[in-house]
Amino acid sequence: MSRDPFGDDTPVYVISVAAQLSGLHPQTLRTYDRLGLVCPGRTAGRGRRYSMRDIVMLREIQRLSQEEGINLSGIKHILELQRDNVMLRDELGKAHAALDELANELESTRAVAARLAQQRRRGDAAGAPGVPGADLVPIRRTSVVVWQERDRKQD
């Protein structure tokens, strides 16, 4: 899959174009950059290049300031909390995926334990040649261990 080289995060707009698109003065953009509210990409010569995501952020900062009456310090705090929230949601998603994987592994382990317990109740001696259950061998698929009967013809 090829990625779009000009996606929302691609820094392509010079400061004058970004100012026009956001409805702000270029000096305001420089101030926001110094305060760390919006950090545009930089060229080799240190010129600012804004992405579409930066421009959307500039508009949101302007809205919070003008319509909600929030000062720049408050806006910076809000933006930091939003970034933290996104990061924590990503981590939570990863934790849920790991929990699901562990639950699947536990279910597999319980199934093997139940099968071995059933064989033991029937009087099968695990490990004895030619006895059902003696040929169970672990096979690792990803991080889940699956038990499978060994093919007796190969022995």
C-alpha positions in Angstrom: 0.0 0.0 0.0 1.4 3.4 -0.9 0.8 6.3 1.4 -0.4 9.6 0.2 2.7 11.9 0.2 0.4 14.9 0.8 -1.7 13.7 3.7 -3.0 15.9 6.5 0.4 15.6 8.4 2.6 16.6 5.4 4.2 20.0 6.1 3.8 21.9 2.8 2.4 25.3 3.5 4.8 28.3 4.0 3.8 30.6 6.8 2.1 33.2 4.6 -0.2 30.5 3.1 -0.8 29.0 6.5 -1.7 32.4 7.9 -4.2 33.0 5.0 -5.7 29.5 5.4 -6.1 29.9 9.1 -7.3 33.5 9.1 -4.4 34.6 11.4 -1.5 37.0 11.1 1.9 35.4 10.4 3.2 36.9 13.6 0.5 35.1 15.5 1.7 31.8 14.0 5.2 32.6 15.1 4.0 33.3 18.6 2.0 30.1 18.7 5.1 28.2 17.5 7.3 29.9 20.3 4.7 28.9 22.9 4.6 25.3 21.6 0.9 25.5 20.7 1.5 24.5 17.1 4.9 23.2 16.0 5.2 23.2 12.2 7.8 21.2 10.3 11.0 22.9 9.3 13.0 23.0 6.1 16.7 22.6 6.0 17.0 26.4 6.1 14.8 26.4 9.3 11.8 27.9 7.5 8.4 26.8 8.9 6.2 24.5 6.9 2.6 23.9 8.1 0.5 20.8 7.4 -3.3 20.8 7.0 -3.5 19.3 10.5 -1.5 22.3 11.8 -3.9 24.7 10.1 -6.9 22.9 11.6 -5.2 23.2 15.0 -4.6 27.0 14.4 -8.3 27.4 13.7 -9.2 25.5 16.9 -6.8 27.7 18.9 -8.4 30.8 17.5 -11.9 29.5 18.2 -11.0 28.6 21.8 -9.5 32.0 22.3 -12.1 34.1 20.6 -15.4 32.2 21.2 -14.6 30.5 24.5 -12.4 33.3 26.0 -9.7 30.9 27.0 -6.2 32.4 27.4 -3.2 30.9 25.6 -1.9 29.2 28.7 -5.3 27.5 29.2 -5.4 26.5 25.5 -1.9 25.0 25.8 -3.1 22.9 28.7 -6.2 21.8 26.9 -4.1 20.7 23.9 -1.7 18.8 26.1 -4.6 17.0 27.8 -6.1 16.1 24.4 -2.7 14.7 23.2 -2.4 12.7 26.4 -6.0 11.4 26.0 -5.2 10.2 22.4 -2.0 8.5 23.7 -3.8 6.8 26.6 -6.5 5.6 24.3 -3.9 4.0 22.1 -2.2 2.4 25.1 -5.6 1.1 26.3 -6.3 -0.4 22.9 -3.0 -2.2 23.0 -3.7 -3.4 26.6 -7.1 -4.8 25.5 -5.4 -6.6 22.6 -2.8 -8.1 24.9 -5.6 -9.1 27.4 -7.5 -10.8 24.6 -4.4 -12.7 23.5 -3.8 -13.8 27.1 -7.4 -14.9 27.5 -7.1 -17.0 24.3 -3.9 -18.5 25.6 -5.6 -19.3 29.0 -8.5 -20.9 27.2 -6.1 -23.1 25.2 -4.2 -24.0 28.3 -7.5 -24.9 30.1 -8.6 -27.1 27.2 -5.3 -29.0 27.3 -5.5 -29.4 31.0 -9.1 -30.7 30.7 -8.0 -33.2 28.1 -5.1 -34.4 30.1 -7.3 -34.7 33.2 -9.8 -36.7 31.3 -7.1 -39.1 30.0 -5.8 -39.4 33.5 -9.3 -40.3 34.9 -9.5 -43.0 32.2 -6.3 -44.5 33.5 -4.1 -43.5 30.6 -0.5 -43.2 31.7 0.9 -40.0 30.1 4.2 -40.7 28.7 3.8 -44.4 28.1 4.5 -45.4 24.6 1.5 -46.3 22.5 -0.9 -44.8 25.1 -3.3 -42.1 23.9 -2.2 -38.7 25.1 1.5 -39.7 25.4 2.1 -38.2 22.0 0.9 -34.7 22.8 3.5 -32.1 21.8 3.4 -28.4 22.2 3.4 -26.2 19.1 3.8 -22.5 19.4 1.8 -20.3 17.1 2.4 -16.6 17.7 2.4 -16.3 21.5 -0.2 -19.0 22.0 0.8 -22.6 22.8 -1.4 -25.1 21.0 -1.1 -28.8 21.9 -1.5 -31.2 19.0 -1.1 -35.0 18.8 2.1 -36.1 17.2 1.8 -38.2 14.1 2.8 -41.7 15.2 3.9 -42.7 11.7 6.9 -40.3 11.9 8.3 -42.0 15.1 
